[in-house]
Amino acid sequence: SSGDADHLTRIGLVPEVMEKAIDAAMAEQKLDGFIIPGANEVDALFHLGRTVCRRFERRLTALAEERPDPVVRKYANRLSDLFFALAVWSREPPEPEPDTP
């Protein structure tokens, strides 16, 4: 509802702001395979947050039949993407490949 959108805007949690944070976190990251959670404690916690957020998204989808709220659903989706981006960002940088003659 518009009240929910107004509240999210007031506290600065709008999908567009989160998308900028996602872009910044992923700017120098190279994903070339499956990400296994738990590279470090911070990474694991971000993945845990993402898991909880995805569960919340599924419940929102189930509730949408009774009270659809696309603003909150979009927010939840962007939040889980932000958790993923921060998890990737928090990982140790990969070791450079050794030069082989």
C-alpha positions in Angstrom: 0.0 0.0 0.0 1.1 3.6 -0.4 1.5 3.9 3.4 4.1 1.1 3.3 5.9 2.8 0.5 6.0 6.1 2.3 7.4 4.5 5.4 10.1 2.7 3.5 11.0 5.9 1.8 11.2 7.8 5.1 13.7 5.3 6.5 15.7 5.2 3.3 15.0 1.6 2.5 13.7 1.8 -1.0 14.7 -0.7 -3.7 16.5 1.9 -5.8 18.8 2.7 -2.8 19.5 -1.0 -2.2 20.2 -1.5 -5.9 23.0 1.2 -5.8 24.5 -0.6 -2.7 24.3 -4.0 -4.6 26.0 -2.4 -7.6 28.7 -0.9 -5.4 29.3 -4.2 -3.5 29.5 -6.2 -6.7 31.5 -3.7 -8.8 34.8 -5.5 -8.6 33.6 -9.0 -7.9 34.0 -11.7 -10.5 31.5 -14.6 -10.1 32.5 -17.5 -12.2 30.9 -20.4 -10.3 28.7 -21.5 -7.5 29.2 -19.6 -4.2 29.6 -21.8 -1.2 28.5 -20.0 1.9 30.8 -19.8 4.9 34.1 -18.5 3.6 34.4 -16.5 6.8 32.0 -15.6 9.7 30.7 -12.4 8.1 30.0 -14.2 4.8 28.1 -16.9 6.7 26.0 -14.4 8.5 25.1 -12.5 5.3 24.1 -15.8 3.7 22.0 -16.7 6.8 20.3 -13.3 6.5 19.6 -14.0 2.8 18.1 -17.4 3.7 15.8 -15.8 6.3 14.8 -13.1 3.8 14.0 -15.6 1.1 11.8 -17.5 3.5 10.0 -14.2 4.2 9.6 -13.7 0.4 7.9 -17.1 0.1 5.5 -16.2 2.9 4.7 -12.9 1.3 3.9 -14.7 -1.9 1.5 -17.0 0.0 -0.1 -14.0 1.7 -0.4 -12.0 -1.6 -3.7 -13.7 -2.4 -5.2 -12.1 0.7 -3.4 -8.8 0.8 -1.1 -8.1 -2.1 1.6 -5.5 -1.4 4.1 -5.2 -4.3 6.2 -2.6 -2.6 7.0 -4.9 0.4 7.6 -7.8 -1.9 10.0 -5.8 -4.1 11.7 -4.5 -0.9 12.2 -8.1 0.4 13.6 -9.3 -3.0 16.1 -6.4 -3.1 17.0 -7.0 0.5 17.9 -10.7 -0.2 19.9 -9.6 -3.2 21.7 -7.1 -1.0 22.6 -9.8 1.5 24.0 -11.9 -1.3 26.1 -9.0 -2.7 27.4 -8.2 0.8 28.3 -11.9 1.3 30.3 -12.0 -1.9 31.9 -8.6 -1.1 32.9 -9.9 2.4 34.9 -12.9 1.1 38.6 -12.9 1.0 40.0 -11.7 -2.4 41.1 -14.7 -4.5 44.8 -15.6 -4.5 46.4 -14.5 -7.8 47.3 -17.2 -10.2 51.0 -18.0 -10.1 52.9 -17.2 -13.3 53.9 -20.3 -15.0 56.5 -20.2 -17.8 
